[in-house]
Amino acid sequence: MGRRLAPDEVFPAGRPGHARRVVELPWGERVRVVRCDPPADASIDPSAEPPPVAVCVHGWGCSLYSFNRNLRAIADAGVVAIAPDVRGHGWSDKPLDQASYTPEALARWLLALLDVLAVPRAVLVGHSMGGAVVLRAALLAPERVAGLVLLAPVGFGDIPRTRLLRKLTPAALEPLMVACATRGVFGVGLRMGWGGLGAPTEADVDEYWAATADPRFVRATRLVAHAFEWDPTSAAELQRLRVPVRLLLGERDHLVPGELARSVVERLPGARVDVIAGAGHVLAEEAPLAVNAAVVEAARRWR
């Protein structure tokens, strides 16, 4: 059995070429960030100065560990790769007001983070809930977004399980939820997210479970479940997108309705949709080669 990792033991501890730090947003909120820079001789476009940047945004209940198989590989291909712990998750701050977790609030949080990191423009990579966040950021500030890579994103079809989640997590049950956030529960949840391309390891479970050392993590994720708008993005809003869109779906994803998502995105000008055979919901971990290639390809269109 694993144990709860201490903050200095979690990813990217022991991984060369990964720099982690905690930055502060203008209003004092702290965000943990991991960054991988390309080697000096790696460039997908020698004329680009500075090199393109990809910012990876994880989904509900996760952490930047979701991209542990991606950041270094993307950087080695010549793209600066950055991943934050989203507000309310991992080792970033966890406000306990529901208004902090709407899609627009999280998108503005992301844009403020880009300012602090001195990233004027980026390819935004979003998984699950993170897909809806980066989509909203692209609608709010299209000049900041060079392209979108959406990994099994919410917001492109009805997800009945989110309604059930809200019903099962009223505020009165918050203490019980904190008590039930055991390693075993996290292990079951992770296994439900995977398809047929392998399975989560014991180390994976340890990484995701570690954040529960702070009881505010469970409280914040409950607030996200209730504040976030899980419904499909309207056709009118999608038509406002002015950035290239790449959508990756898992053939065996039981959370995001792949065929419906594909039918929506295929109506967007210039969008590309790929379904990964055998994959479930956690594409960055199940199919890292496909995800990395999609991000690097989006970066090649930087200019």
N, C-alpha and C positions, 0 to 999 in steps of 0.2 A: 504494500500500500504506500501511496505517496504521502507527503506532508505539506502543510501550508508553507509556501515559499515566502521568505522575507523580501521586502522591496528591492534590496540590492542583489537578490538572487534571480529575479525574474528576467525574462528576455529584455535586452540583449546581452545579459551577463555571459561572459565567456565567448562571445561571438566577435571575432576580429572585424574591423571595418564598419562597426556600428557605433555612432556617437549618440548618447542620450543626454538630455538636459531637461530642466523644468523652466519654462518661460512664463512670464506674467503678462496678462492682457491689461489694457489701459485701466480697467476698473479694479485690478488687483486679483483677478481669478487666475489660478495657476494651471498650467497644462504641461503634461509630460509628453515629450516628443523624442522620436528616434529618427536619425538622419544617416543616410549612406551616400557618400560622394563618389563620383566616378574616379577610376584611376587616372593618373595624369595623361596617359596615352590613349584613353578611351573617349571617343567622340563620335556620335552618330551624324554630326554635322560640324565639320571643322570651322565653318564660318560663323557658327552660333556662339555668341559671347554675351552673357554667360550661358552655360549649357541648359537644356530644357529641364524642367522640374515636374515630378509626379508626386501628388499628395494623396495618400491612401487613407480612406475613412472607413472604419469598421462598423459593424452592425450592433444591434441591441444586445445588451448583456455580455458583450465581448470586450476586447482590448486591442491595442495595436499588435499584440501577438498574432492576431489573425493574418498578418502579413510577414510572419517570420520566415517564410520560404520565398519571399518575393523581393524584399528591399535590396539585399546585396546583389542579387542577380540583375535587377533593373539597373542598379548603379554601375555594375560591371559592363553593361551595354551602353553606357555613356549618358545616363539620365540621373539627375539628382533625385533620390527617393526619400520621401519624408512620410512618417506616419505618426499621428497623435493619438493619445487616449482621449476619446470623445468626452466632452463634458458629462459628468455623472458616471463615468466608467474608469476602470483601471486605476491609475494613480494621479489622474487629474482631479481638480476640485469637483465637488458634488453639491451644487445648490439644491435646496429642498423646497423650492417653489415650482409648481407645475408649469408656470409660464416660461420657464427657462428651457423647456424641452419640446416646444412646438417645432415643426420643420423650419419655419422662418427664423426662430430664435437660434436654432442650431446652425443654420446657414450663415447667419450674421456672425455667430461665434467663430465659424470657420474662416470667414473673410477677415475678421479681426486678427485671427491667428496668422493668416498669410501676411498681414501688415507687419506684425511683430517679427515674423521670420524674414522680412524683407524679400518676399516672393511676390512680385507684381503680377505674375501670370503663371498658370500651372495647368497641366493635365490633371483632372480630378478623377480619382478612382474611388468608387463607392460600392461597398458590399451590403446587401440587404437594406436595412434602415439607412445605412450610409449612402446608398444609391439615391434615395429620396433627398437626403441632405445636400449632396453635391449637385443634384438636378436643380434644387431650389437656389443654390448659390449661383449656378449658371444663369438662371432667370433673373436674379437680382443684379448680377454684375458680369454680364457676358464678356466684357473686355478683360476680365481677369482669368478667363477660362479658355485654354487652347484646345480642349477636347474633353469628352466624358467617356470613361470606361466603367460601365455599370455591370456589377457581378450579382446575378440573382436579385435584382433590386425590387424593393416594395414600391408601390405607387403606379404599377402598370397592370393591375388587376385586383379583383376582390380577394381578400385573405380572411376567411371566416374565423380562423384561429385567433386572430387579434381581438375579435369581439368576445370570444370565450375567455381569453386571457384577462380582459377587463372585468368580466363578471366574476372571475375567480380571485381577483386581487383587490377587494375594497380596502380602504384605509384601515378599517378595524382589524384586518388580518395581518397588518404589517409586522407586528412582533412575531407572529407565527412564521411568516415568510423568512424573517431573519434567522430564526431557529432552524428552519428547514433547509437553509442554504448549505447543505453538506457536500462533501466531495462526491459522494455517491450520486446525488441529484445532478450535479454538474456533469458527471460521467454519462449518465443516461441522456441528458440534454444534448451533449456533444454527439453521441452515437446516433441520435435521431436526425441530426443535421447532415450526416455523411450519407453518401449513396453507395455505390459499389466499387469505388476507387480507393481501397484501403480502409483504414479505421483510425480513430484517434488513439494516440499512445497514452500511457500513464503520465508521461511528461506533459503532454497537451492538457490533460485534466488538471494537473498541478498548476500550470500557468494560469488557466482561466479561473480556477477556484481561489487562487491567492488573493484576489482583490476583495474577497468577502471578509478579510480580516478587519476591514472598515465596515461597520454595520450600515453606514450611509450608502454603501454601494447598492445593497438590496433596496433600500428606501428610494434611492434615485432611480433605479431601473423600473420600479413600480410606477413612479411618477412619469417616466418616459412612456410606459405602456399606455397610460391614460391621457397624456397630453399630445402625443404624436398623432398626426393625421395619417392613418394607414390606408385610407381610401385611394382609389386610382386618381392620378393627376388628370385634370380636365384636358380635353382635346385642344381647347383654345390656348391653354398654357403651353402645351407641348408644341404647338405651332409657332410659339414665340421663340423657341430655341434657335440659336444662330451658331451653334458649335457642332463639330462632328461628334456623332454618338456611336459607340461600340457597345453592344449588349452581349454578354455571355450568360447562358442559362445552363442549368444542370438537367440532364434527361430524367433523372430520378429525384428531382427536387419536389418534396411533398408540401412545401410551404408556399413558394411563389408559383403561381399558375403559368408555366412556361409558354404554352401555346397562346394564351391570351396576351401575355407580355409581348411576345413576338409579333402578334398581329397589330398591337398598338405602335411599337417602335418601327416596324417596317413602313409605316405611313409617314415617318419623318424623312425629310430630304437628306440623302447621303448617309442614312443610318445603316449599320451592318449588324446582323444578328448571327450568332453561332450557338449551337446547342452541343454541349460536351457529353458524348456518350458515356453512360454509366455514372456520371457525377451527380451528387446531391446538391445541397444548398451551400456548403462551405467551399466554394470553388477555389479560392486562393490557396487553400490547404490541400484540396483533393487534386487539383489540376494546375499546379504552379507554372508549369512550362507554358501552357496555353494562356494563362493570365499574364505572365511576364511578357510574352510575345505581343499580346494585345496592347499592353501599356507602352512598350518600346515603339511599336508601330504608330500609336497615337502621337508619341513624341517626335517621330520622324516628320510629322506634318506640322511641326511647331510653327514654322513661318507662314 
